[in-house]
Amino acid sequence: MSQIKYYSTNHTAPKVSFGEALLKGLAPDKGLYLPDSIPTFTLHEIESFAGKSYAEIAFEVFTKFFGTEIPSDELLAMCHDAYDFDVPLEHVYERKYVMRLDQGPTASFKDFAGRMMGRLMHYFLKQKNSHKLILTATSGDTGSAVAHAFHNLSHINVAVLFPIDEVSDRQRKQMTTLQNNIRLIAITKKFDDAQALVKEAFSDSDLEHLELTSANSINIGRLIPQIVYYIYAYSRLSQSSTDKITFSIPSGNFGDMMGCVLASKMGLPIKKILVAINENNEFEQLLLTKKYAKINPSINCVSNAMNVGHPSNLARLIELYGGNMNEKGEIITPPDYDALDKDFFTVSVDDDLTKKTIGKAWKNYSLLLEPHGAVGWHCLQEYCIQKDISINDLCVSLETAHPAKFPQAVVEQTGIEPELPESMKDLENLDETYDSLNGTYPEFKEFLLRLYK
Ligand SMILES: *Cc1c(COP(=O)(O)O)cnc(C)c1O
């Protein structure tokens, strides 16, 4: 097995190992890391996955990308530890399915990448006898996914800033009840202020020794785990070696969708990738006009985790289609638009349609969706109509969050009060701990220096 190296989409930083790319996050030239060759599975290997568990398939994928850097037994143990929850594939009609990626500890698909990335970082930090402080600001969900992903891992501390008045009780409790290596800092200001404090801390040389990192969605360590569930779905649903599969992916920063692109390049027989987006339709416009314009500020939609006016992973997609986009979001070399048109289908779904889709899916199929999954489901329905898709075509739409996380839209459209997943039911009885600051930078800095010395 030869070692894959990771290069930057800006092409001036040196190539690095997976471990280095993981700990760096962004490349020094501000580009995003990608593998210099994409490993493949034979059809025979893909068929053999039918008899393997989710964790075992994850192990096979990771072995291809960074198996030379971690002993097999340790890597397999990490996979079993990270993936100890179900991945339901719900049959809807014909060969159309919904894959529920909402059974992890924070009931969001971000658990799949976060949990593995946490364990991988922990492994490489332990090797180097080094440590990291993950610093992030949240307006709700990202903070809890990050906090859970790194909970109780030595060599890593997590500090999450949140605006006390903008986070719901449930969201706050998902973070403040974890404790141990997870510290929560409430400020009496707004989310933008919390984010500004984090930004200032990252550029403050007095804090360099704290080894700050953001663990955000541009990290290659979050991308590779998102390849696995596409392969898993195919292993469970394909009926013959000539079967092809279509995925509909509710998309914001395009990390999830890039996982599907990589799965396809690894040899998974994918027919079409449906990029389901809300009113932030910059990608649809790019394919239509071959010109790229960010949406700034991004548009607020009910599928709020997808309110992204410039997807941070777009540079990776353009790179893999022969083009180049710099860190400012400017296209330097155009991608192969014909190839993009052939591989992708995209629909922008507004809030009204998103809500109506929740109602219709429930009425027609007893399918319970929340707003993000509804955007994906509508996109799949639209594709089936526009492209006259046959009843034998295998299609899977992703549900990226649990309906109980968005009770208002769900109750309004279906009359159903979705039941909380187990992980969220227990919260009521746990103790909360957090610190409160007024939100000025000197106070915040002093707090960090005192806490993490
Ligand atoms: C983050 C998120 C998305 C979007 O995923 P990207 O990888 O950013 O495209 C979709 N749905 C939910 C619930 C999310 O939390």
The ligand as an SDF file (V2000), in Angstrom:
LIG
                    3D

 15 15  0  0  0  0  0  0  0  0999 V2000
  -24.7190   20.9200    8.0950 C   0  0  0  0  0  0  0  0  0  0  0  0
  -26.0470   20.4190    7.6950 C   0  0  0  0  0  0  0  0  0  0  0  0
  -26.4260   20.2730    6.3370 C   0  0  0  0  0  0  0  0  0  0  0  0
  -25.5400   20.6980    5.1960 C   0  0  0  0  0  0  0  0  0  0  0  0
  -24.3900   19.9020    5.0480 O   0  0  0  0  0  0  0  0  0  0  0  0
  -23.1500   20.4570    4.2320 P   0  0  0  0  0  0  0  0  0  0  0  0
  -22.1140   19.3970    4.3530 O   0  0  0  0  0  0  0  0  0  0  0  0
  -22.7400   21.7300    4.8920 O   0  0  0  0  0  0  0  0  0  0  0  0
  -23.6010   20.6680    2.8340 O   0  0  0  0  0  0  0  0  0  0  0  0
  -27.6680   19.7410    6.0650 C   0  0  0  0  0  0  0  0  0  0  0  0
  -28.5300   19.4020    7.0410 N   0  0  0  0  0  0  0  0  0  0  0  0
  -28.2040   19.5310    8.3520 C   0  0  0  0  0  0  0  0  0  0  0  0
  -29.2010   19.1490    9.3780 C   0  0  0  0  0  0  0  0  0  0  0  0
  -26.9560   20.0340    8.7260 C   0  0  0  0  0  0  0  0  0  0  0  0
  -26.6630   20.1680   10.0280 O   0  0  0  0  0  0  0  0  0  0  0  0
  1  2  1  0
  2  3  1  0
  2 14  2  0
  3  4  1  0
  3 10  2  0
  4  5  1  0
  5  6  1  0
  6  7  2  0
  6  8  1  0
  6  9  1  0
 10 11  1  0
 11 12  2  0
 12 13  1  0
 12 14  1  0
 14 15  1  0
M  END
$$$$
